[in-house]
Amino acid sequence: MSVSDDHILFIEDEQPPVEDPDGRRPWLVLVADDDDGVHEVTGFALATMTILDRPLALLHAHSGAEALAVLRAQPEIAVVLLDVVMESDDAGLRLVETIRSDEALANTRIILRTGQPGHAPEAETISRYDINDYKTKAELSESKLFTSLTMAIRSYDQLQRLEANRRGLEMIVAASNQLNAKYGVQAFAEGLITQIAALVRVPPEGLVCAFAETHAGDAGASEYQVIAAAGRFGSLIHHRLKEIDDLRIVTALTAALESRVSSIGRHSATLYFAKSEQEGFAAFIDCARPIPPLDQHLIEVFCSNIALCAKNVDLVVELRRDAFFDRQLGLPNRNALIVELNRRAQIAPNGDGVLAVVDVDQFATVNDILGQHYGDLVLKMTGARLREFFAPAAYIARLSGDAFAVVGQREAVTAEAIGRCFAEPFSLMGIRQSVSASAGIVFLNAGFRPGAEYVQDAYLALKRAKAAGLAQIVTYTADLANEVRSRARLLDDLRRAFEGHRLHLVYQPQIDLATSRVIGAETLLRWRLPDGTMIPPDRFIPLAEQSGLIIDIGHWLLREAMLALHRLRAAGAPNLRMAVNVSPIELRRPDFADSVLQILSETATPADALELEITESVAVGGLAAAIETLAALRDSGITVAIDDFGTGYSSLSYLERLPADRLKIDRSFVQGLERGQGAARIPRTIIALGRELGLRVIAEGIENESVALAVRALGCHEAQGYHFARPMVEADFVAWLAAGGCPAG
């Protein structure tokens, strides 16, 4: 690295490149990255660098669009240090395409950088757009950055110097692109011979040699082997160099490989290409006529450019391996699985193969409680157990996270076999740990279908299995697919209905059993289709929760209910309390309390006029966070009711800790009161428990007067149900209030 006293120059877009005090024009390097820290670190790393006796000047862009503007304003940019992921996942690669295609900046060198290895470019992209290098930000140290820049700037400088010689330049660039497109060292070497021969306009006659393995029997001597050949030398492929009977060729190649230096004679060229400091290969090109000086110069430039291509070949091979291999577990990955499924579909489209997607039960909990290291051990042991139990007859792959795939014959990959596979506990860190797994199975007999579709079907079955509990295995069927499609259509219709203001609210009165007065109303969401069909809430509310749509719906519902509350109070119920159901999904949002208080403020609603109804399932998502949120809301004056008590995750400690004012007895317990005193035990217990905890108790589902009298006799404070009033739209509720409200209790 060359160091000078000149600091790096940060050039604004509108300023031209400036010379340093010694009159040296700097190399322009564009840093395109959306992370300010990357710009700062890159500037610091390059601050004292000079390359080819010229300083560096950095230009900065924080998006693909900014980078393109800089490139258009400064066409003499030598190198672009380009982030793959900026304003979008493919912003960097789209910029590469623009640079190479639309802007035709063939000479500007491109070094890709990313902090997300999963966004590595495809090998075809690297070859198509002449990308010089690809590095993750973690591995791009100062020395490696200097090396990559030096190689890139040398290449750029040489390409620029050849601008006057259009023919030579076009051949060099074309050759580089063609060689980059070769996968594997041998294919690369064969293309190398062809391109060099084309460059000097001679028939492709040549050899390419590389280091072979060192043999202990030869006193540790390194042997060279022919890895590509053309023309009359074609038969020598895979022969050792010393087996060639042409001393001129053997001497020239040996000298180049040992000295790591190229040499050009009158009738031959022996070229050395360094892939790294320790590894390289040499090519011998035989010429029947002398090589002109101009062609010798082109060969020299070509060799410098091809050195980058040789590194790119290894890069492409590495990326292709990563594209199909999971390094953590040493298993094929999802891409490799799909290739395997496609292969099997071509061979036996209606065979007896089967795909099982196996997912470790409660893996996230294990990871959270016992740590990532323990979780990694569970994954490794799971992969090893699947290989031990099903391989080699079956194909084992890791799909993602804790999901694995097993592809085999139907008689081998069965639900029973998967259960037996996990029957024996794992031995982890000296402890026997029981591990269970759920699975989705799909038969590979539906004709030639893309492998990705089979994987999707297996995941559908897995999702159903996970919903059923632990260690469940479900086989994919057409009925399951139809159900999923139906749910997807229903969700899409729900989104459209919400956006089109086709959801509406109804209100069911809540009655004080001691006075028979209306003291509150529960807000209920309803969805009517254009043909008049009502979609039950238990069908569309879970979809809204799973999709996250419940957040927007809940926000709208609360605002509408508060506005309706003002109108209902003005219509004859001045002290009416409005109860609004809250989904656990809403309650888990950190901004939920602020959102509720903001709506109360915007609608000028007193806090004590609102009651939030929650279910016991809030405890599943983290009781501590729910307690904190509800406590903050109660401090403002809002009351809290526990809905459907006794049907969920009931526990006395949960009930005692959760901030609440009311306990709602589920209708399933209340309606049983008609069967006599025996059915009154659970309601009586819940009412006694609520009173002991200082909670008011409200009974749901009161259908007739006898049940109303029964719950009042048991000591229940409040009630709601068809006996008093059905859920009503606002106008009907106003009319009901005007008519005198509920009957005497």
ABEGO torsion letter per residue (X at the ends): XBBBABBBBBBBAABBBBBBAAGBBBBBBBBBBABAAAAAAAAAAAAABBBGGBBBBBBBBABAAAAAAAAAABAABABBBBBABBABAAAAAAAAAAAAAAAGBAABBBBBBBABAAABBBAAAAAAAGBABBBBAAABBAAAAAAAAAAAAAAAAAAAAAAABAAAAAAAAAAAAAAAABBEAAAAAAAAAAAAAAAAGBBBBBBBBBBBBBBAAAGGBBBBBBABBBEAAAAABGBBAAABABAAAAAAAAAAAAAGBBBBBAABBBBBBBABAABBBBBBBBBABBBBAAAAAAAAAAAAAAAAAAAAAAAAAAAAAAAABBAAAGBBBAAAAAAAAAAAAAABAABABBBBBBBBBGAAAAAAAAEAAAAAAAAAAAAAAAAAAAOAABBBBBABEABBBBBBBAAABBAAAAAAAAABBBBBGGBBBBBBBBBBBBBBAAEBBBAAAAAAAAAAAAAAAAAAEBGBBBBBBAAAAAAAAAAAAAAAAAAAAAAAGABBBBBBBBBBAAAGBBABBBBBBBBBBAAGBBBBAAAAAAAAAAAGAAAAAAAAAAAAAAAAAAAAAAAGBAABBBBBBBBAAAAABAAAAAAAAAAAAAAGBBAAABBBBBBAAAAAAGAAAAAAAAAAAAAAGBBBBBBGBGABBBBAAAAAABBBABBBBBAAAAAAAAAEAAAAAAAAAAAAAAAAAGBBBBBBGBABAAAAAAAAAAGBABBBEAAABBBBBAAAAAAAAAAGEBBBX
